[in-house]
């Protein structure tokens, strides 16, 4: 059942990312919903699921949006895997956890994406990228991640049954 939910989530994200999400820009910055979903799923489901979801979303994004195939897939896979590893040691009840994880994931993603593109001979001005894109996207992604985390935690976390003594 969880696999079906994850597949539907990936497909819905892909469809919305290509059609609706570009209209929700803030200072001409669109939230990276793929990164948010990878981070949140990795926090909730662990490193294996996080890595697989990251690889899948990254490949879909690479085929549609990127000039180079494989960079997003590799970065999302690593982010999903390492966030899943960290997620097992973090408190899942704290609402600040997805905020901080998404903040760090967005910064890490952009840093390593810049490195890949630099070594592939694509010129990107790092200071302009950081000032105009990364700072706004970090905050934007992290705020959205809180709502996605709340929603997905209701879906993925099985309810516990508690009995009281009389």
C-alpha positions as CSV (number, residue, x, y, z in Angstrom):
1,X,0.0,0.0,0.0
2,X,2.8,2.4,0.9
3,X,4.5,1.7,-2.5
4,X,1.4,2.6,-4.4
5,X,1.1,5.9,-2.4
6,X,4.7,6.7,-3.1
7,X,4.3,6.0,-6.9
8,X,1.2,8.2,-7.0
9,X,3.0,10.9,-5.1
10,X,5.9,10.8,-7.6
11,X,3.5,10.9,-10.6
12,X,1.4,13.7,-9.1
13,X,4.5,15.7,-8.3
14,X,5.8,15.3,-11.8
15,X,2.5,16.4,-13.4
16,X,2.1,19.3,-11.0
17,X,5.8,20.3,-11.4
18,X,5.4,20.6,-15.1
19,X,2.0,22.3,-15.2
20,X,0.9,24.1,-12.0
21,X,3.9,24.8,-9.8
22,X,5.6,27.2,-12.1
23,X,2.7,29.6,-11.4
24,X,3.6,29.6,-7.6
25,X,6.8,31.6,-7.8
26,X,8.1,33.8,-5.1
27,X,10.6,36.4,-6.4
28,X,10.7,34.4,-9.6
29,X,11.8,31.3,-7.6
30,X,9.7,28.1,-7.9
31,X,9.8,25.6,-5.0
32,X,11.7,22.5,-5.6
33,X,8.9,20.1,-4.8
34,X,11.0,17.1,-5.9
35,X,13.6,17.9,-3.3
36,X,10.9,18.4,-0.6
37,X,9.3,15.1,-1.4
38,X,12.6,13.3,-1.3
39,X,13.6,14.8,2.0
40,X,10.2,14.2,3.7
41,X,9.8,10.6,2.4
42,X,13.4,9.8,3.5
43,X,12.6,11.2,6.9
44,X,9.5,9.1,7.2
45,X,10.4,5.9,5.4
46,X,14.2,5.6,5.8
47,X,17.3,5.5,3.6
48,X,16.3,2.8,1.1
49,X,13.0,4.3,0.2
50,X,14.5,7.8,0.3
51,X,17.2,6.8,-2.1
52,X,14.8,5.1,-4.5
53,X,12.4,8.0,-4.5
54,X,15.3,10.4,-5.0
55,X,16.6,8.4,-7.9
56,X,13.2,8.2,-9.6
57,X,12.3,11.9,-9.1
58,X,15.7,12.9,-10.2
59,X,15.6,10.9,-13.4
60,X,12.1,12.4,-14.2
61,X,13.4,15.9,-13.6
62,X,16.6,15.2,-15.7
63,X,14.6,14.0,-18.7
64,X,12.3,17.0,-18.8
65,X,14.2,20.0,-17.3
66,X,17.9,19.4,-17.3
67,X,20.6,19.8,-19.9
68,X,22.6,16.9,-18.4
69,X,21.0,13.5,-17.6
70,X,21.8,12.0,-14.3
71,X,23.0,14.9,-12.2
72,X,19.6,15.4,-10.4
73,X,19.1,11.7,-10.1
74,X,22.5,11.2,-8.5
75,X,22.1,14.2,-6.1
76,X,18.5,13.3,-5.1
77,X,19.5,9.7,-4.5
78,X,22.4,10.7,-2.2
79,X,20.2,13.3,-0.4
80,X,17.4,10.7,0.0
81,X,19.8,8.1,1.3
82,X,21.6,10.4,3.8
83,X,18.5,12.1,5.0
84,X,17.0,8.7,5.6
85,X,20.0,7.7,7.6
86,X,19.8,10.9,9.7
87,X,16.0,10.5,10.0
88,X,16.4,7.4,12.0
89,X,18.3,9.3,14.7
90,X,16.1,12.4,14.7
91,X,12.8,13.1,16.4
92,X,9.9,12.6,14.1
93,X,7.5,14.4,16.4
94,X,9.3,17.7,16.2
95,X,8.0,20.0,13.5
96,X,11.3,21.8,13.2
97,X,13.0,18.6,11.9
98,X,11.6,18.7,8.3
99,X,12.3,22.5,8.2
100,X,16.0,22.1,9.1
101,X,16.5,19.0,7.0
102,X,15.0,20.6,3.9
103,X,17.0,23.8,4.6
104,X,20.2,21.8,4.6
105,X,19.1,19.6,1.7
106,X,18.4,22.6,-0.5
107,X,21.7,24.2,0.3
108,X,23.6,20.9,-0.2
109,X,21.8,20.2,-3.5
110,X,22.6,23.6,-5.0
111,X,26.2,23.4,-3.9
112,X,26.8,20.0,-5.4
113,X,24.7,20.8,-8.5
114,X,26.9,23.9,-9.0
115,X,30.1,21.7,-8.7
116,X,28.8,19.2,-11.2
117,X,27.9,21.9,-13.7
118,X,31.2,23.6,-13.1
119,X,33.1,20.4,-14.0
120,X,30.9,19.8,-16.9
121,X,31.9,23.2,-18.2
122,X,28.7,25.1,-17.6
123,X,29.4,28.6,-16.3
124,X,27.2,29.7,-13.4
125,X,28.0,32.7,-11.2
126,X,28.0,31.2,-7.7
127,X,27.4,34.5,-5.8
128,X,24.5,35.5,-8.0
129,X,23.1,31.9,-7.7
130,X,23.3,32.0,-3.9
131,X,21.9,35.5,-3.4
132,X,19.1,35.3,-6.0
133,X,18.1,31.7,-5.9
134,X,19.4,29.6,-3.1
135,X,18.5,31.8,-0.1
136,X,14.9,32.3,-1.2
137,X,14.5,28.6,-2.3
138,X,15.8,27.4,1.1
139,X,13.2,29.3,3.0
140,X,10.4,28.5,0.5
141,X,11.2,24.8,0.4
142,X,11.5,24.5,4.2
143,X,8.2,26.2,4.9
144,X,6.4,24.0,2.3
145,X,8.2,20.9,3.8
146,X,6.4,21.4,7.1
147,X,3.0,21.1,5.5
148,X,4.0,18.2,3.3
149,X,5.6,16.4,6.3
150,X,2.4,16.8,8.4
151,X,0.3,15.5,5.5
152,X,2.6,12.5,4.7
153,X,3.2,11.6,8.3
154,X,-0.6,11.0,8.7
155,X,-0.5,8.7,5.7
156,X,2.7,6.8,6.4
157,X,2.7,6.5,10.2
158,X,0.4,3.7,11.4
159,X,-1.8,4.8,14.2
160,X,-1.1,3.2,17.6
161,X,-3.7,1.7,19.8
162,X,-3.5,2.5,23.4
163,X,-5.5,0.9,26.2
164,X,-6.0,2.5,29.5
165,X,-6.5,0.7,32.8
166,X,-9.7,1.4,34.7
